[in-house]
């Protein structure tokens, strides 16, 4: 399982030209799922996402977590995080889990996040989305459950 975290001042996702979800200061979490991923992968990455100290304290040091600042979270399904571009010019997505596998894990990931009493918003699984991000820093971090 892979997560691309972006620390944001704000963010939103639009579907069919209609704003679907909006967040204030927090994290946009792009979530990619591969076929072998399990609930344990989701649990590990949720813990990392909410407890990683990537928000600035009063001295400007990255000492605070999403839990510490009561961050808003926007979770977007992102199978393209498993693009294999080693051969040719067209990405191969064979490692990305099919929706029958990834949808339940995506839903589980979101449900665990909600246990932290933070504002949790989502896109729409499998939909074409336009994600607007006001990146803060910028701070962008790639997390993987298998490494």
Phi and psi in radians as a Rosetta constraint file:
Dihedral C 1 N 2 CA 2 C 2 CIRCULARHARMONIC -2.198 0.35
Dihedral N 2 CA 2 C 2 N 3 CIRCULARHARMONIC 2.512 0.35
Dihedral C 2 N 3 CA 3 C 3 CIRCULARHARMONIC -2.250 0.35
Dihedral N 3 CA 3 C 3 N 4 CIRCULARHARMONIC 2.302 0.35
Dihedral C 3 N 4 CA 4 C 4 CIRCULARHARMONIC -1.886 0.35
Dihedral N 4 CA 4 C 4 N 5 CIRCULARHARMONIC 1.955 0.35
Dihedral C 4 N 5 CA 5 C 5 CIRCULARHARMONIC -1.662 0.35
Dihedral N 5 CA 5 C 5 N 6 CIRCULARHARMONIC 2.345 0.35
Dihedral C 5 N 6 CA 6 C 6 CIRCULARHARMONIC -2.219 0.35
Dihedral N 6 CA 6 C 6 N 7 CIRCULARHARMONIC 2.125 0.35
Dihedral C 6 N 7 CA 7 C 7 CIRCULARHARMONIC -1.322 0.35
Dihedral N 7 CA 7 C 7 N 8 CIRCULARHARMONIC 2.249 0.35
Dihedral C 7 N 8 CA 8 C 8 CIRCULARHARMONIC -2.277 0.35
Dihedral N 8 CA 8 C 8 N 9 CIRCULARHARMONIC 2.670 0.35
Dihedral C 8 N 9 CA 9 C 9 CIRCULARHARMONIC -1.410 0.35
Dihedral N 9 CA 9 C 9 N 10 CIRCULARHARMONIC -0.551 0.35
Dihedral C 9 N 10 CA 10 C 10 CIRCULARHARMONIC -2.896 0.35
Dihedral N 10 CA 10 C 10 N 11 CIRCULARHARMONIC 2.889 0.35
Dihedral C 10 N 11 CA 11 C 11 CIRCULARHARMONIC -2.875 0.35
Dihedral N 11 CA 11 C 11 N 12 CIRCULARHARMONIC 2.764 0.35
Dihedral C 11 N 12 CA 12 C 12 CIRCULARHARMONIC -2.693 0.35
Dihedral N 12 CA 12 C 12 N 13 CIRCULARHARMONIC 2.857 0.35
Dihedral C 12 N 13 CA 13 C 13 CIRCULARHARMONIC -2.235 0.35
Dihedral N 13 CA 13 C 13 N 14 CIRCULARHARMONIC 2.338 0.35
Dihedral C 13 N 14 CA 14 C 14 CIRCULARHARMONIC -1.997 0.35
Dihedral N 14 CA 14 C 14 N 15 CIRCULARHARMONIC 2.372 0.35
Dihedral C 14 N 15 CA 15 C 15 CIRCULARHARMONIC -2.245 0.35
Dihedral N 15 CA 15 C 15 N 16 CIRCULARHARMONIC 2.222 0.35
Dihedral C 15 N 16 CA 16 C 16 CIRCULARHARMONIC 0.920 0.35
Dihedral N 16 CA 16 C 16 N 17 CIRCULARHARMONIC 0.746 0.35
Dihedral C 16 N 17 CA 17 C 17 CIRCULARHARMONIC 1.156 0.35
Dihedral N 17 CA 17 C 17 N 18 CIRCULARHARMONIC 0.285 0.35
Dihedral C 17 N 18 CA 18 C 18 CIRCULARHARMONIC -2.118 0.35
Dihedral N 18 CA 18 C 18 N 19 CIRCULARHARMONIC 2.284 0.35
Dihedral C 18 N 19 CA 19 C 19 CIRCULARHARMONIC -1.146 0.35
Dihedral N 19 CA 19 C 19 N 20 CIRCULARHARMONIC 2.142 0.35
Dihedral C 19 N 20 CA 20 C 20 CIRCULARHARMONIC -1.640 0.35
Dihedral N 20 CA 20 C 20 N 21 CIRCULARHARMONIC -0.755 0.35
Dihedral C 20 N 21 CA 21 C 21 CIRCULARHARMONIC -2.578 0.35
Dihedral N 21 CA 21 C 21 N 22 CIRCULARHARMONIC 2.581 0.35
Dihedral C 21 N 22 CA 22 C 22 CIRCULARHARMONIC -2.413 0.35
Dihedral N 22 CA 22 C 22 N 23 CIRCULARHARMONIC 2.460 0.35
Dihedral C 22 N 23 CA 23 C 23 CIRCULARHARMONIC -2.265 0.35
Dihedral N 23 CA 23 C 23 N 24 CIRCULARHARMONIC 2.779 0.35
Dihedral C 23 N 24 CA 24 C 24 CIRCULARHARMONIC -1.703 0.35
Dihedral N 24 CA 24 C 24 N 25 CIRCULARHARMONIC -2.666 0.35
Dihedral C 24 N 25 CA 25 C 25 CIRCULARHARMONIC -0.885 0.35
Dihedral N 25 CA 25 C 25 N 26 CIRCULARHARMONIC 2.294 0.35
Dihedral C 25 N 26 CA 26 C 26 CIRCULARHARMONIC 2.875 0.35
Dihedral N 26 CA 26 C 26 N 27 CIRCULARHARMONIC -2.357 0.35
Dihedral C 26 N 27 CA 27 C 27 CIRCULARHARMONIC -2.291 0.35
Dihedral N 27 CA 27 C 27 N 28 CIRCULARHARMONIC 2.374 0.35
Dihedral C 27 N 28 CA 28 C 28 CIRCULARHARMONIC -1.702 0.35
Dihedral N 28 CA 28 C 28 N 29 CIRCULARHARMONIC 2.192 0.35
Dihedral C 28 N 29 CA 29 C 29 CIRCULARHARMONIC -2.013 0.35
Dihedral N 29 CA 29 C 29 N 30 CIRCULARHARMONIC 1.895 0.35
Dihedral C 29 N 30 CA 30 C 30 CIRCULARHARMONIC -1.571 0.35
Dihedral N 30 CA 30 C 30 N 31 CIRCULARHARMONIC 2.177 0.35
Dihedral C 30 N 31 CA 31 C 31 CIRCULARHARMONIC -2.034 0.35
Dihedral N 31 CA 31 C 31 N 32 CIRCULARHARMONIC 2.092 0.35
Dihedral C 31 N 32 CA 32 C 32 CIRCULARHARMONIC -1.961 0.35
Dihedral N 32 CA 32 C 32 N 33 CIRCULARHARMONIC 2.414 0.35
Dihedral C 32 N 33 CA 33 C 33 CIRCULARHARMONIC -2.207 0.35
Dihedral N 33 CA 33 C 33 N 34 CIRCULARHARMONIC 2.333 0.35
Dihedral C 33 N 34 CA 34 C 34 CIRCULARHARMONIC -1.867 0.35
Dihedral N 34 CA 34 C 34 N 35 CIRCULARHARMONIC 2.910 0.35
Dihedral C 34 N 35 CA 35 C 35 CIRCULARHARMONIC -1.009 0.35
Dihedral N 35 CA 35 C 35 N 36 CIRCULARHARMONIC -0.595 0.35
Dihedral C 35 N 36 CA 36 C 36 CIRCULARHARMONIC -1.515 0.35
Dihedral N 36 CA 36 C 36 N 37 CIRCULARHARMONIC 0.001 0.35
Dihedral C 36 N 37 CA 37 C 37 CIRCULARHARMONIC -1.191 0.35
Dihedral N 37 CA 37 C 37 N 38 CIRCULARHARMONIC 2.636 0.35
Dihedral C 37 N 38 CA 38 C 38 CIRCULARHARMONIC -2.295 0.35
Dihedral N 38 CA 38 C 38 N 39 CIRCULARHARMONIC 3.119 0.35
Dihedral C 38 N 39 CA 39 C 39 CIRCULARHARMONIC -1.063 0.35
Dihedral N 39 CA 39 C 39 N 40 CIRCULARHARMONIC -0.560 0.35
Dihedral C 39 N 40 CA 40 C 40 CIRCULARHARMONIC -1.090 0.35
Dihedral N 40 CA 40 C 40 N 41 CIRCULARHARMONIC -0.644 0.35
Dihedral C 40 N 41 CA 41 C 41 CIRCULARHARMONIC -1.102 0.35
Dihedral N 41 CA 41 C 41 N 42 CIRCULARHARMONIC -0.754 0.35
Dihedral C 41 N 42 CA 42 C 42 CIRCULARHARMONIC -1.101 0.35
Dihedral N 42 CA 42 C 42 N 43 CIRCULARHARMONIC -0.782 0.35
Dihedral C 42 N 43 CA 43 C 43 CIRCULARHARMONIC -1.078 0.35
Dihedral N 43 CA 43 C 43 N 44 CIRCULARHARMONIC -0.752 0.35
Dihedral C 43 N 44 CA 44 C 44 CIRCULARHARMONIC -1.061 0.35
Dihedral N 44 CA 44 C 44 N 45 CIRCULARHARMONIC -0.824 0.35
Dihedral C 44 N 45 CA 45 C 45 CIRCULARHARMONIC -1.270 0.35
Dihedral N 45 CA 45 C 45 N 46 CIRCULARHARMONIC -0.581 0.35
Dihedral C 45 N 46 CA 46 C 46 CIRCULARHARMONIC -1.064 0.35
Dihedral N 46 CA 46 C 46 N 47 CIRCULARHARMONIC -0.807 0.35
Dihedral C 46 N 47 CA 47 C 47 CIRCULARHARMONIC -1.007 0.35
Dihedral N 47 CA 47 C 47 N 48 CIRCULARHARMONIC -0.767 0.35
Dihedral C 47 N 48 CA 48 C 48 CIRCULARHARMONIC -1.087 0.35
Dihedral N 48 CA 48 C 48 N 49 CIRCULARHARMONIC -0.819 0.35
Dihedral C 48 N 49 CA 49 C 49 CIRCULARHARMONIC -1.029 0.35
Dihedral N 49 CA 49 C 49 N 50 CIRCULARHARMONIC -0.802 0.35
Dihedral C 49 N 50 CA 50 C 50 CIRCULARHARMONIC -1.463 0.35
Dihedral N 50 CA 50 C 50 N 51 CIRCULARHARMONIC -0.351 0.35
Dihedral C 50 N 51 CA 51 C 51 CIRCULARHARMONIC -1.918 0.35
Dihedral N 51 CA 51 C 51 N 52 CIRCULARHARMONIC -0.126 0.35
Dihedral C 51 N 52 CA 52 C 52 CIRCULARHARMONIC -1.131 0.35
Dihedral N 52 CA 52 C 52 N 53 CIRCULARHARMONIC 2.266 0.35
Dihedral C 52 N 53 CA 53 C 53 CIRCULARHARMONIC -1.521 0.35
Dihedral N 53 CA 53 C 53 N 54 CIRCULARHARMONIC 1.529 0.35
Dihedral C 53 N 54 CA 54 C 54 CIRCULARHARMONIC -2.183 0.35
Dihedral N 54 CA 54 C 54 N 55 CIRCULARHARMONIC 0.223 0.35
Dihedral C 54 N 55 CA 55 C 55 CIRCULARHARMONIC -1.929 0.35
Dihedral N 55 CA 55 C 55 N 56 CIRCULARHARMONIC 2.542 0.35
Dihedral C 55 N 56 CA 56 C 56 CIRCULARHARMONIC -1.337 0.35
Dihedral N 56 CA 56 C 56 N 57 CIRCULARHARMONIC 2.456 0.35
Dihedral C 56 N 57 CA 57 C 57 CIRCULARHARMONIC -1.535 0.35
Dihedral N 57 CA 57 C 57 N 58 CIRCULARHARMONIC -2.975 0.35
Dihedral C 57 N 58 CA 58 C 58 CIRCULARHARMONIC -1.105 0.35
Dihedral N 58 CA 58 C 58 N 59 CIRCULARHARMONIC -0.358 0.35
Dihedral C 58 N 59 CA 59 C 59 CIRCULARHARMONIC -1.701 0.35
Dihedral N 59 CA 59 C 59 N 60 CIRCULARHARMONIC 0.094 0.35
Dihedral C 59 N 60 CA 60 C 60 CIRCULARHARMONIC 1.429 0.35
Dihedral N 60 CA 60 C 60 N 61 CIRCULARHARMONIC 0.168 0.35
Dihedral C 60 N 61 CA 61 C 61 CIRCULARHARMONIC -1.628 0.35
Dihedral N 61 CA 61 C 61 N 62 CIRCULARHARMONIC 2.548 0.35
Dihedral C 61 N 62 CA 62 C 62 CIRCULARHARMONIC -1.322 0.35
Dihedral N 62 CA 62 C 62 N 63 CIRCULARHARMONIC 1.518 0.35
Dihedral C 62 N 63 CA 63 C 63 CIRCULARHARMONIC -2.168 0.35
Dihedral N 63 CA 63 C 63 N 64 CIRCULARHARMONIC -0.110 0.35
Dihedral C 63 N 64 CA 64 C 64 CIRCULARHARMONIC -2.006 0.35
Dihedral N 64 CA 64 C 64 N 65 CIRCULARHARMONIC 2.575 0.35
Dihedral C 64 N 65 CA 65 C 65 CIRCULARHARMONIC -1.765 0.35
Dihedral N 65 CA 65 C 65 N 66 CIRCULARHARMONIC 3.036 0.35
Dihedral C 65 N 66 CA 66 C 66 CIRCULARHARMONIC -1.042 0.35
Dihedral N 66 CA 66 C 66 N 67 CIRCULARHARMONIC -0.676 0.35
Dihedral C 66 N 67 CA 67 C 67 CIRCULARHARMONIC -1.112 0.35
Dihedral N 67 CA 67 C 67 N 68 CIRCULARHARMONIC -0.757 0.35
Dihedral C 67 N 68 CA 68 C 68 CIRCULARHARMONIC -1.036 0.35
Dihedral N 68 CA 68 C 68 N 69 CIRCULARHARMONIC -0.711 0.35
Dihedral C 68 N 69 CA 69 C 69 CIRCULARHARMONIC -1.711 0.35
Dihedral N 69 CA 69 C 69 N 70 CIRCULARHARMONIC 0.044 0.35
Dihedral C 69 N 70 CA 70 C 70 CIRCULARHARMONIC 0.965 0.35
Dihedral N 70 CA 70 C 70 N 71 CIRCULARHARMONIC 0.939 0.35
Dihedral C 70 N 71 CA 71 C 71 CIRCULARHARMONIC -1.181 0.35
Dihedral N 71 CA 71 C 71 N 72 CIRCULARHARMONIC 2.651 0.35
Dihedral C 71 N 72 CA 72 C 72 CIRCULARHARMONIC -1.475 0.35
Dihedral N 72 CA 72 C 72 N 73 CIRCULARHARMONIC 2.586 0.35
Dihedral C 72 N 73 CA 73 C 73 CIRCULARHARMONIC -2.223 0.35
Dihedral N 73 CA 73 C 73 N 74 CIRCULARHARMONIC 2.346 0.35
Dihedral C 73 N 74 CA 74 C 74 CIRCULARHARMONIC -2.143 0.35
Dihedral N 74 CA 74 C 74 N 75 CIRCULARHARMONIC 2.026 0.35
Dihedral C 74 N 75 CA 75 C 75 CIRCULARHARMONIC -1.831 0.35
Dihedral N 75 CA 75 C 75 N 76 CIRCULARHARMONIC 2.198 0.35
Dihedral C 75 N 76 CA 76 C 76 CIRCULARHARMONIC -2.142 0.35
Dihedral N 76 CA 76 C 76 N 77 CIRCULARHARMONIC 2.193 0.35
Dihedral C 76 N 77 CA 77 C 77 CIRCULARHARMONIC -1.192 0.35
Dihedral N 77 CA 77 C 77 N 78 CIRCULARHARMONIC 2.384 0.35
Dihedral C 77 N 78 CA 78 C 78 CIRCULARHARMONIC -2.567 0.35
Dihedral N 78 CA 78 C 78 N 79 CIRCULARHARMONIC 1.373 0.35
Dihedral C 78 N 79 CA 79 C 79 CIRCULARHARMONIC -1.109 0.35
Dihedral N 79 CA 79 C 79 N 80 CIRCULARHARMONIC -0.373 0.35
Dihedral C 79 N 80 CA 80 C 80 CIRCULARHARMONIC -1.208 0.35
Dihedral N 80 CA 80 C 80 N 81 CIRCULARHARMONIC -0.154 0.35
Dihedral C 80 N 81 CA 81 C 81 CIRCULARHARMONIC -1.139 0.35
Dihedral N 81 CA 81 C 81 N 82 CIRCULARHARMONIC -0.251 0.35
Dihedral C 81 N 82 CA 82 C 82 CIRCULARHARMONIC -1.848 0.35
Dihedral N 82 CA 82 C 82 N 83 CIRCULARHARMONIC 0.470 0.35
Dihedral C 82 N 83 CA 83 C 83 CIRCULARHARMONIC -1.196 0.35
Dihedral N 83 CA 83 C 83 N 84 CIRCULARHARMONIC 2.284 0.35
Dihedral C 83 N 84 CA 84 C 84 CIRCULARHARMONIC -1.845 0.35
Dihedral N 84 CA 84 C 84 N 85 CIRCULARHARMONIC 2.031 0.35
Dihedral C 84 N 85 CA 85 C 85 CIRCULARHARMONIC -1.998 0.35
Dihedral N 85 CA 85 C 85 N 86 CIRCULARHARMONIC 0.365 0.35
Dihedral C 85 N 86 CA 86 C 86 CIRCULARHARMONIC -1.173 0.35
Dihedral N 86 CA 86 C 86 N 87 CIRCULARHARMONIC -0.623 0.35
Dihedral C 86 N 87 CA 87 C 87 CIRCULARHARMONIC -1.998 0.35
Dihedral N 87 CA 87 C 87 N 88 CIRCULARHARMONIC 2.413 0.35
Dihedral C 87 N 88 CA 88 C 88 CIRCULARHARMONIC 1.166 0.35
Dihedral N 88 CA 88 C 88 N 89 CIRCULARHARMONIC -2.798 0.35
Dihedral C 88 N 89 CA 89 C 89 CIRCULARHARMONIC -2.047 0.35
Dihedral N 89 CA 89 C 89 N 90 CIRCULARHARMONIC -0.083 0.35
Dihedral C 89 N 90 CA 90 C 90 CIRCULARHARMONIC -1.851 0.35
Dihedral N 90 CA 90 C 90 N 91 CIRCULARHARMONIC 2.198 0.35
Dihedral C 90 N 91 CA 91 C 91 CIRCULARHARMONIC -1.083 0.35
Dihedral N 91 CA 91 C 91 N 92 CIRCULARHARMONIC 2.529 0.35
Dihedral C 91 N 92 CA 92 C 92 CIRCULARHARMONIC -1.850 0.35
Dihedral N 92 CA 92 C 92 N 93 CIRCULARHARMONIC 2.279 0.35
Dihedral C 92 N 93 CA 93 C 93 CIRCULARHARMONIC -1.952 0.35
Dihedral N 93 CA 93 C 93 N 94 CIRCULARHARMONIC 0.443 0.35
Dihedral C 93 N 94 CA 94 C 94 CIRCULARHARMONIC -1.097 0.35
Dihedral N 94 CA 94 C 94 N 95 CIRCULARHARMONIC -0.450 0.35
Dihedral C 94 N 95 CA 95 C 95 CIRCULARHARMONIC -1.407 0.35
Dihedral N 95 CA 95 C 95 N 96 CIRCULARHARMONIC -0.316 0.35
Dihedral C 95 N 96 CA 96 C 96 CIRCULARHARMONIC -1.223 0.35
Dihedral N 96 CA 96 C 96 N 97 CIRCULARHARMONIC 2.411 0.35
Dihedral C 96 N 97 CA 97 C 97 CIRCULARHARMONIC -1.227 0.35
Dihedral N 97 CA 97 C 97 N 98 CIRCULARHARMONIC 2.516 0.35
Dihedral C 97 N 98 CA 98 C 98 CIRCULARHARMONIC -1.151 0.35
Dihedral N 98 CA 98 C 98 N 99 CIRCULARHARMONIC 2.785 0.35
Dihedral C 98 N 99 CA 99 C 99 CIRCULARHARMONIC -1.044 0.35
Dihedral N 99 CA 99 C 99 N 100 CIRCULARHARMONIC -0.516 0.35
Dihedral C 99 N 100 CA 100 C 100 CIRCULARHARMONIC -1.092 0.35
Dihedral N 100 CA 100 C 100 N 101 CIRCULARHARMONIC -0.475 0.35
Dihedral C 100 N 101 CA 101 C 101 CIRCULARHARMONIC -1.645 0.35
Dihedral N 101 CA 101 C 101 N 102 CIRCULARHARMONIC -0.787 0.35
Dihedral C 101 N 102 CA 102 C 102 CIRCULARHARMONIC -1.302 0.35
Dihedral N 102 CA 102 C 102 N 103 CIRCULARHARMONIC -0.614 0.35
Dihedral C 102 N 103 CA 103 C 103 CIRCULARHARMONIC -1.038 0.35
Dihedral N 103 CA 103 C 103 N 104 CIRCULARHARMONIC -0.860 0.35
Dihedral C 103 N 104 CA 104 C 104 CIRCULARHARMONIC -1.070 0.35
Dihedral N 104 CA 104 C 104 N 105 CIRCULARHARMONIC -0.648 0.35
Dihedral C 104 N 105 CA 105 C 105 CIRCULARHARMONIC -1.244 0.35
Dihedral N 105 CA 105 C 105 N 106 CIRCULARHARMONIC -0.652 0.35
Dihedral C 105 N 106 CA 106 C 106 CIRCULARHARMONIC -1.048 0.35
Dihedral N 106 CA 106 C 106 N 107 CIRCULARHARMONIC -0.858 0.35
Dihedral C 106 N 107 CA 107 C 107 CIRCULARHARMONIC -1.067 0.35
Dihedral N 107 CA 107 C 107 N 108 CIRCULARHARMONIC -0.691 0.35
Dihedral C 107 N 108 CA 108 C 108 CIRCULARHARMONIC -1.124 0.35
Dihedral N 108 CA 108 C 108 N 109 CIRCULARHARMONIC -0.790 0.35
Dihedral C 108 N 109 CA 109 C 109 CIRCULARHARMONIC -0.958 0.35
Dihedral N 109 CA 109 C 109 N 110 CIRCULARHARMONIC -0.850 0.35
Dihedral C 109 N 110 CA 110 C 110 CIRCULARHARMONIC -1.108 0.35
Dihedral N 110 CA 110 C 110 N 111 CIRCULARHARMONIC -0.729 0.35
Dihedral C 110 N 111 CA 111 C 111 CIRCULARHARMONIC -1.107 0.35
Dihedral N 111 CA 111 C 111 N 112 CIRCULARHARMONIC -0.653 0.35
Dihedral C 111 N 112 CA 112 C 112 CIRCULARHARMONIC -1.165 0.35
Dihedral N 112 CA 112 C 112 N 113 CIRCULARHARMONIC -0.743 0.35
Dihedral C 112 N 113 CA 113 C 113 CIRCULARHARMONIC -0.974 0.35
Dihedral N 113 CA 113 C 113 N 114 CIRCULARHARMONIC -0.677 0.35
Dihedral C 113 N 114 CA 114 C 114 CIRCULARHARMONIC -1.135 0.35
Dihedral N 114 CA 114 C 114 N 115 CIRCULARHARMONIC -0.321 0.35
Dihedral C 114 N 115 CA 115 C 115 CIRCULARHARMONIC -1.222 0.35
Dihedral N 115 CA 115 C 115 N 116 CIRCULARHARMONIC -0.231 0.35
Dihedral C 115 N 116 CA 116 C 116 CIRCULARHARMONIC -1.604 0.35
Dihedral N 116 CA 116 C 116 N 117 CIRCULARHARMONIC 0.143 0.35
Dihedral C 116 N 117 CA 117 C 117 CIRCULARHARMONIC 0.985 0.35
Dihedral N 117 CA 117 C 117 N 118 CIRCULARHARMONIC 0.624 0.35
Dihedral C 117 N 118 CA 118 C 118 CIRCULARHARMONIC -1.881 0.35
Dihedral N 118 CA 118 C 118 N 119 CIRCULARHARMONIC 2.767 0.35
Dihedral C 118 N 119 CA 119 C 119 CIRCULARHARMONIC -1.222 0.35
Dihedral N 119 CA 119 C 119 N 120 CIRCULARHARMONIC 2.098 0.35
Dihedral C 119 N 120 CA 120 C 120 CIRCULARHARMONIC -2.130 0.35
Dihedral N 120 CA 120 C 120 N 121 CIRCULARHARMONIC 2.101 0.35
Dihedral C 120 N 121 CA 121 C 121 CIRCULARHARMONIC -2.103 0.35
Dihedral N 121 CA 121 C 121 N 122 CIRCULARHARMONIC 2.849 0.35
Dihedral C 121 N 122 CA 122 C 122 CIRCULARHARMONIC -2.394 0.35
Dihedral N 122 CA 122 C 122 N 123 CIRCULARHARMONIC 2.950 0.35
Dihedral C 122 N 123 CA 123 C 123 CIRCULARHARMONIC -1.557 0.35
Dihedral N 123 CA 123 C 123 N 124 CIRCULARHARMONIC -2.736 0.35
Dihedral C 123 N 124 CA 124 C 124 CIRCULARHARMONIC -2.009 0.35
Dihedral N 124 CA 124 C 124 N 125 CIRCULARHARMONIC 2.089 0.35
Dihedral C 124 N 125 CA 125 C 125 CIRCULARHARMONIC -0.943 0.35
Dihedral N 125 CA 125 C 125 N 126 CIRCULARHARMONIC 2.237 0.35
Dihedral C 125 N 126 CA 126 C 126 CIRCULARHARMONIC 1.403 0.35
Dihedral N 126 CA 126 C 126 N 127 CIRCULARHARMONIC -0.091 0.35
Dihedral C 126 N 127 CA 127 C 127 CIRCULARHARMONIC -1.480 0.35
Dihedral N 127 CA 127 C 127 N 128 CIRCULARHARMONIC 2.759 0.35
Dihedral C 127 N 128 CA 128 C 128 CIRCULARHARMONIC -1.383 0.35
Dihedral N 128 CA 128 C 128 N 129 CIRCULARHARMONIC 2.149 0.35
Dihedral C 128 N 129 CA 129 C 129 CIRCULARHARMONIC -2.207 0.35
Dihedral N 129 CA 129 C 129 N 130 CIRCULARHARMONIC 2.617 0.35
Dihedral C 129 N 130 CA 130 C 130 CIRCULARHARMONIC -1.914 0.35
Dihedral N 130 CA 130 C 130 N 131 CIRCULARHARMONIC 2.051 0.35
Dihedral C 130 N 131 CA 131 C 131 CIRCULARHARMONIC -1.852 0.35
Dihedral N 131 CA 131 C 131 N 132 CIRCULARHARMONIC 2.102 0.35
Dihedral C 131 N 132 CA 132 C 132 CIRCULARHARMONIC -1.806 0.35
Dihedral N 132 CA 132 C 132 N 133 CIRCULARHARMONIC 2.228 0.35
Dihedral C 132 N 133 CA 133 C 133 CIRCULARHARMONIC -2.256 0.35
Dihedral N 133 CA 133 C 133 N 134 CIRCULARHARMONIC 2.300 0.35
Dihedral C 133 N 134 CA 134 C 134 CIRCULARHARMONIC -1.825 0.35
Dihedral N 134 CA 134 C 134 N 135 CIRCULARHARMONIC 1.503 0.35
Dihedral C 134 N 135 CA 135 C 135 CIRCULARHARMONIC -1.099 0.35
Dihedral N 135 CA 135 C 135 N 136 CIRCULARHARMONIC 2.427 0.35
Dihedral C 135 N 136 CA 136 C 136 CIRCULARHARMONIC -1.940 0.35
Dihedral N 136 CA 136 C 136 N 137 CIRCULARHARMONIC 1.895 0.35
Dihedral C 136 N 137 CA 137 C 137 CIRCULARHARMONIC 2.293 0.35
Dihedral N 137 CA 137 C 137 N 138 CIRCULARHARMONIC -1.249 0.35
Dihedral C 137 N 138 CA 138 C 138 CIRCULARHARMONIC -1.321 0.35
Dihedral N 138 CA 138 C 138 N 139 CIRCULARHARMONIC 2.537 0.35
Dihedral C 138 N 139 CA 139 C 139 CIRCULARHARMONIC -2.133 0.35
Dihedral N 139 CA 139 C 139 N 140 CIRCULARHARMONIC 1.975 0.35
Dihedral C 139 N 140 CA 140 C 140 CIRCULARHARMONIC -2.311 0.35
Dihedral N 140 CA 140 C 140 N 141 CIRCULARHARMONIC 2.199 0.35
Dihedral C 140 N 141 CA 141 C 141 CIRCULARHARMONIC -2.328 0.35
Dihedral N 141 CA 141 C 141 N 142 CIRCULARHARMONIC 2.335 0.35
Dihedral C 141 N 142 CA 142 C 142 CIRCULARHARMONIC -1.720 0.35
Dihedral N 142 CA 142 C 142 N 143 CIRCULARHARMONIC 2.212 0.35
Dihedral C 142 N 143 CA 143 C 143 CIRCULARHARMONIC -2.096 0.35
Dihedral N 143 CA 143 C 143 N 144 CIRCULARHARMONIC 2.482 0.35
Dihedral C 143 N 144 CA 144 C 144 CIRCULARHARMONIC -2.309 0.35
Dihedral N 144 CA 144 C 144 N 145 CIRCULARHARMONIC 2.411 0.35
Dihedral C 144 N 145 CA 145 C 145 CIRCULARHARMONIC -1.359 0.35
Dihedral N 145 CA 145 C 145 N 146 CIRCULARHARMONIC -0.329 0.35
Dihedral C 145 N 146 CA 146 C 146 CIRCULARHARMONIC -1.612 0.35
Dihedral N 146 CA 146 C 146 N 147 CIRCULARHARMONIC -0.145 0.35
